Amino acid sequence: MLRQQGVLAIGAVLGLFIILHLGFPPEAHGPRTTGTTMLGGIAFLLMTSSVILSTRLAILEDLFGGLDRMYQVHRVAGTFTALFALVHFFGVPKELPEGVDPVANALVPSSPLGMLGLIFLIIGLFVALNRKIRYSRWRPTHKIMAVVYVLIIGHFMTAPGIFFERFSASGVMLILAAVVGVLSLGYSLFGMNHRTAIPFTIEAVNALERATEVVLKPVGDMIDFKPGQFAFVEVQGKGWSEPHPFTISSAPGEDRLRFTMKVLGDWTRKVREELQPGRDVMVRGPYGRFDAAKVAGKKQIWVAGGIGLTPFLSKLRAMQPGDDRQIHLVYAAREEQDAIFLDELKSRAAELGNITLIPLFSEDGDFARVDNMKENLPDPLSSYEYFMCGPKPMIDGLMTDLKKEGVSRRAIHTEAFEFR
Ligand SMILES: Cc1cc2nc3c(=O)[nH]c(=O)nc-3n(C[C@H](O)[C@H](O)[C@H](O)COP(=O)(O)OP(=O)(O)OC[C@H]3O[C@@H](n4cnc5c(N)ncnc54)[C@H](O)[C@@H]3O)c2cc1C
């Protein structure tokens, strides 16, 4: 679930900027310049938020509720950046503020930098939001946003009569934001991947029904993670392209790391068909805040749709007998053959005693639906805490219906298996 602290922090920064900008405007500014430069400043601060969110820092995951939520906010902030920047561009007076020397101004590149930044921003946003572009192509082109960010800093730092002649309070705030943004950009482009990389070698590649289990042996230290967290897996060697995110399906404490990968596209097919034991792999992580055990109530419903079982698999593998939670695990798959690890789930449920396993097969006409839950659960729906992971339409549908049944949004935790 998206946590409010992060969004409130962005709101507070924008609020402070607006107060400073309207309260202490540069002397030469008329109302129109003040208003439109304020929109430009907001656009820059939103873009800075996007840049900071791309650092994947753990403290930000705590504030926003996990990396998948951070990327959602990153996307929304990016979209609003473009909207505010467009209004700023069309609205800002084209004549120079009073007292600015036109000859000196012609020497600074503020307008061309702003124009170039805006053009690249619109192109970059179009690419970023276009789901038809394959991830492997999308990823390198998204780096154009780093150039946009630097162009925009150049634009406002050389804007006529704002900073170097009369420092305004809101202008100083933008400069501070630019410093933090440039450091974040440098870190996410050059530092982040080295800092978080943990080396492994492939020990086994096990073919399951429409999925592959990849077993990794640590070269040095094992990754320290909580059940339900995910990591980026980067197979080393030519032709393996970019890192891919997967939930860790083994339990913390095991001496091997396991991922269960549904065969979906080129990369996951290549894993199944070509990946061999002995190959080196870099694992980056862990990420995600789907392990809400410390905040969750004792009565829980876990809903897994297909490969969305993986976070629950890790949680079940980690669970000890005597756990005082009462858990109903709804496992929805197309047919019994598709329900990977079903036998293991059954025996874990029998061993642990606090798990009620409810397999549902759509081929038999059984779906994960709220009316079914209402009929079959011993207590009212609003008395449970919900954890759901699976296809987006299933999660969205369940969420809407649960809310209609009076279940609070705070009691529903979801994990999205996509960032875009
Ligand atoms: C937090 C998280 C946890 C996940 N856990 C699992 C899991 O436990 N098991 C599992 O089978 N799948 C999981 N996935 C999904 C998995 O990452 C994709 O299925 C896989 O990357 C598809 O790659 P592909 O090239 O085979 O397929 P494609 O057809 O190229 O892609 C299918 C989908 O995956 C997205 N995707 C592709 N490559 C990447 C990438 N490098 N980084 C991010 N997204 C990408 C695409 O945008 C598209 O929506 C998880 C995804 C996320 C975000």
The ligand as an SDF file (V2000), in Angstrom:
LIG
                    3D

 53 58  0  0  0  0  0  0  0  0999 V2000
    8.2960   -6.3850   -7.7750 C   0  0  0  0  0  0  0  0  0  0  0  0
    8.1840   -7.4690   -8.8240 C   0  0  0  0  0  0  0  0  0  0  0  0
    8.2390   -8.7970   -8.4380 C   0  0  0  0  0  0  0  0  0  0  0  0
    8.1280   -9.7960   -9.4140 C   0  0  0  0  0  0  0  0  0  0  0  0
    8.1670  -11.1080   -9.0180 N   0  0  0  0  0  0  0  0  0  0  0  0
    8.0180  -12.0780   -9.9370 C   0  0  0  0  0  0  0  0  0  0  0  0
    8.0730  -13.4580   -9.5640 C   0  0  0  0  0  0  0  0  0  0  0  0
    8.2930  -13.8380   -8.4070 O   0  0  0  0  0  0  0  0  0  0  0  0
    7.8960  -14.3790  -10.5480 N   0  0  0  0  0  0  0  0  0  0  0  0
    7.6410  -14.0280  -11.8460 C   0  0  0  0  0  0  0  0  0  0  0  0
    7.4840  -14.9160  -12.6890 O   0  0  0  0  0  0  0  0  0  0  0  0
    7.5910  -12.7300  -12.2090 N   0  0  0  0  0  0  0  0  0  0  0  0
    7.7820  -11.7540  -11.3070 C   0  0  0  0  0  0  0  0  0  0  0  0
    7.7640  -10.4470  -11.6990 N   0  0  0  0  0  0  0  0  0  0  0  0
    7.5500  -10.1420  -13.1270 C   0  0  0  0  0  0  0  0  0  0  0  0
    8.8680  -10.3160  -13.9140 C   0  0  0  0  0  0  0  0  0  0  0  0
    9.7860   -9.2960  -13.5610 O   0  0  0  0  0  0  0  0  0  0  0  0
    8.6000  -10.2220  -15.4130 C   0  0  0  0  0  0  0  0  0  0  0  0
    7.6700  -11.2040  -15.7450 O   0  0  0  0  0  0  0  0  0  0  0  0
    9.8380  -10.4480  -16.2230 C   0  0  0  0  0  0  0  0  0  0  0  0
   10.7670   -9.4030  -16.0030 O   0  0  0  0  0  0  0  0  0  0  0  0
    9.4250  -10.5350  -17.6780 C   0  0  0  0  0  0  0  0  0  0  0  0
   10.5290  -10.4460  -18.5460 O   0  0  0  0  0  0  0  0  0  0  0  0
   10.4200  -11.0120  -20.0410 P   0  0  0  0  0  0  0  0  0  0  0  0
   11.4630  -10.3320  -20.8560 O   0  0  0  0  0  0  0  0  0  0  0  0
   10.4440  -12.4920  -20.0380 O   0  0  0  0  0  0  0  0  0  0  0  0
    8.9500  -10.6060  -20.5070 O   0  0  0  0  0  0  0  0  0  0  0  0
    8.4080   -9.3400  -21.2820 P   0  0  0  0  0  0  0  0  0  0  0  0
    7.2820   -9.8330  -22.1120 O   0  0  0  0  0  0  0  0  0  0  0  0
    9.5120   -8.5690  -21.9050 O   0  0  0  0  0  0  0  0  0  0  0  0
    7.8250   -8.4340  -20.1050 O   0  0  0  0  0  0  0  0  0  0  0  0
    6.6270   -8.7530  -19.4330 C   0  0  0  0  0  0  0  0  0  0  0  0
    6.3550   -7.6840  -18.3850 C   0  0  0  0  0  0  0  0  0  0  0  0
    7.4630   -7.5530  -17.4760 O   0  0  0  0  0  0  0  0  0  0  0  0
    7.9740   -6.2010  -17.4740 C   0  0  0  0  0  0  0  0  0  0  0  0
    9.4350   -6.2830  -17.5290 N   0  0  0  0  0  0  0  0  0  0  0  0
   10.1570   -6.8590  -18.4970 C   0  0  0  0  0  0  0  0  0  0  0  0
   11.4730   -6.7250  -18.2450 N   0  0  0  0  0  0  0  0  0  0  0  0
   11.5620   -6.0330  -17.0800 C   0  0  0  0  0  0  0  0  0  0  0  0
   12.6500   -5.5490  -16.3040 C   0  0  0  0  0  0  0  0  0  0  0  0
   13.9040   -5.7630  -16.6750 N   0  0  0  0  0  0  0  0  0  0  0  0
   12.3780   -4.8490  -15.1670 N   0  0  0  0  0  0  0  0  0  0  0  0
   11.0980   -4.6070  -14.8040 C   0  0  0  0  0  0  0  0  0  0  0  0
   10.0290   -5.0380  -15.5010 N   0  0  0  0  0  0  0  0  0  0  0  0
   10.2580   -5.7360  -16.6230 C   0  0  0  0  0  0  0  0  0  0  0  0
    7.4690   -5.5780  -18.7660 C   0  0  0  0  0  0  0  0  0  0  0  0
    7.3000   -4.1740  -18.6340 O   0  0  0  0  0  0  0  0  0  0  0  0
    6.1490   -6.2830  -18.9790 C   0  0  0  0  0  0  0  0  0  0  0  0
    5.1140   -5.6660  -18.2540 O   0  0  0  0  0  0  0  0  0  0  0  0
    7.9300   -9.4430  -10.7650 C   0  0  0  0  0  0  0  0  0  0  0  0
    7.8900   -8.1090  -11.1340 C   0  0  0  0  0  0  0  0  0  0  0  0
    8.0200   -7.1240  -10.1840 C   0  0  0  0  0  0  0  0  0  0  0  0
    7.9990   -5.6820  -10.5970 C   0  0  0  0  0  0  0  0  0  0  0  0
  1  2  1  0
  2  3  1  0
  2 52  2  0
  3  4  2  0
  4  5  1  0
  4 50  1  0
  5  6  2  0
  6  7  1  0
  6 13  1  0
  7  8  2  0
  7  9  1  0
  9 10  1  0
 10 11  2  0
 10 12  1  0
 12 13  2  0
 13 14  1  0
 14 15  1  0
 14 50  1  0
 15 16  1  0
 16 17  1  0
 16 18  1  0
 18 19  1  0
 18 20  1  0
 20 21  1  0
 20 22  1  0
 22 23  1  0
 23 24  1  0
 24 25  2  0
 24 26  1  0
 24 27  1  0
 27 28  1  0
 28 29  2  0
 28 30  1  0
 28 31  1  0
 31 32  1  0
 32 33  1  0
 33 34  1  0
 33 48  1  0
 34 35  1  0
 35 36  1  0
 35 46  1  0
 36 37  1  0
 36 45  1  0
 37 38  2  0
 38 39  1  0
 39 40  1  0
 39 45  2  0
 40 41  1  0
 40 42  2  0
 42 43  1  0
 43 44  2  0
 44 45  1  0
 46 47  1  0
 46 48  1  0
 48 49  1  0
 50 51  2  0
 51 52  1  0
 52 53  1  0
M  END
$$$$
